Amino acid sequence: MSRLPQPPASVDCNGAVPLCAEHLSVGYDGKAVVQDITLDLQSGRALALVGMNGSGKSTLLKTVVGLLAPLGGRVEVMGAAPGKAPQRIAYLSQFHSSAFVLPLRAVDVVQMGRYTARGLLGRMTSEDADLVADAMKRMGIAKLAQQPVRALSGGQQQRVYLAQALARRADLLVLDEPTASLDAAGREFYLQALADELARGVAAVAATHDINEASRCDLVMLLAHRVIALGTPRETITPEALLETFGIVLMSQGEQGRLAIVPREHGHDD
Amino acid sequence: MEWFINPFIQNGFMLRALAAGVLVSISAAIVGTFMVLRGLAFIGDALSHGVLPGIAAALLLNIPGILGAAVGAAVMIGGISLITQRSRLSADTAIGLLFVGMLALGVVIVSRSTAFTGDLVAILFGEVLGIGQSALLIQLAATAVVAATAVLCYRPFLLLCYNPEQAQVAGFSVRLYHNIMLALIALTVIVSFQTVGTLLVFGMLLAPAAAGALLARRIGTMMLWAAGLGAAAVYAGLLFSYHFNTAAGSTIVLVATLIFFAVFFARSARPAHTAEAAQR
């Protein structure tokens, strides 16, 4: 196991990089879920967090966006403590159950992505309208703009939430299972949008179960209540590392040599 | 036509009751919409009963009932936050505890005084037909405060209903805006106890907003539906109680509940959302 690429011993957080952590411990109620996370993520780069449910992916993401306080170590987001730069962060959380009962149209939900920029009473400008329309177009849901969200399918709703994150025009995207419940077309829209954002200089952190999605990122962190490995996809996505991350793994060289991975469970308990 | 209009033209107390009831409907529509969408119905219920000991104590001490109601609401909200923050008990448990405790305290206070029976009925069911000029002005001021606060906090309130985590990350303090929302519910309950009473104000918060949720595709439309249906319930309830000599406050809330069920069954017969989904 010693051949797996490990996190750097220390990083330089002084350059106001999008995301920087040194010996960071994350967890709930004073109980650590993952300890000793050291990483830095530069602009225009994407980091995939890969691990099973409960491995600490969501906990790390919630710490990055300021929903959970770090239990130890140091973390800086956009050169400040988490939660101090709301205009520059977009966060896609894992659950949106309440959206089913809200009387909102798809466009209303995407427009919420502009609230931080406009504050309590600031008028929505034509620039905001353009960003909202552009985000919906990029997720392939322009035609659904006037539909009630509660009438959309799960995959369509996920596209609406992703469009909201895009409409924020953030410098750091923090995405918890962005491709969960997306169909094949939705995945293509998402991957293209992510590539465009990265080209714009945005940094992204995404939690995923999907090895193919992770292999498209610049960096991969394998998590199983600890950092198994951190490095390029070529270095980290190895049968040995995946075995250690997932315990029992089913891998196959399917069509076009794609790797498939079947987690042991499909629940959402993290 | 006279049957529908004359009671309000010929009797000042009926006109004041109608004006106060419509004002209650407006503030209850605004607050009730967010209460329903945020899933705070139980805390609204608890608040509407939890103010009872405050009002009863105020009447015993000869101070305005509205002040007692405010103290009762503050104790309720403070107690609920204390329990949920200092223990692992869920909000339901905390709300339920304060709910029964405060209601029991209210009845204990009331039972100490033998001359209280009439007042108790007034507290629980309101005195919509005995509303004076000053109570009407207080109701007007409260409705204006509720409306202004809702305009100011519309975006954070909507984000809270949509997803509290997103609200927090977007830079809107969940704790702050949640507390403002609770304060608006409390204000509506406190001020409306004179009109429809503590027991029934909850019905005015819930029934029109719930009917609005079934009818509307947008939040603003939902509030308009709720206000309109609430005002219609006030008018119809007052008219019925005048002609058939029934208790005014209870009749109003009964009509509001009947309107909800009418809307519910009309919508169930015509499953609109499934049809829309099938069109795509």
Chai-1 contact restraints between the chains, C-beta under 6 A:
chainA,res_idxA,chainB,res_idxB,connection_type,confidence,min_distance_angstrom,max_distance_angstrom,comment,restraint_id
A,V65,B,V169,contact,1.0,0.0,6.0,A-B,restraint_1
A,L67,B,E165,contact,1.0,0.0,6.0,A-B,restraint_2
A,P86,B,A170,contact,1.0,0.0,6.0,A-B,restraint_3
A,P86,B,G171,contact,1.0,0.0,6.0,A-B,restraint_4
A,Y91,B,V169,contact,1.0,0.0,6.0,A-B,restraint_5
A,S93,B,E165,contact,1.0,0.0,6.0,A-B,restraint_6
A,L102,B,L37,contact,1.0,0.0,6.0,A-B,restraint_7
A,P103,B,A216,contact,1.0,0.0,6.0,A-B,restraint_8
A,P103,B,R217,contact,1.0,0.0,6.0,A-B,restraint_9
A,P103,B,R218,contact,1.0,0.0,6.0,A-B,restraint_10
A,P103,B,M222,contact,1.0,0.0,6.0,A-B,restraint_11
A,Y115,B,R155,contact,1.0,0.0,6.0,A-B,restraint_12
A,Y115,B,A170,contact,1.0,0.0,6.0,A-B,restraint_13
A,T116,B,A170,contact,1.0,0.0,6.0,A-B,restraint_14
A,T116,B,G171,contact,1.0,0.0,6.0,A-B,restraint_15
A,L120,B,L152,contact,1.0,0.0,6.0,A-B,restraint_16
A,P148,B,R217,contact,1.0,0.0,6.0,A-B,restraint_17
A,A151,B,H273,contact,1.0,0.0,6.0,A-B,restraint_18
A,A151,B,E276,contact,1.0,0.0,6.0,A-B,restraint_19
A,A151,B,A277,contact,1.0,0.0,6.0,A-B,restraint_20
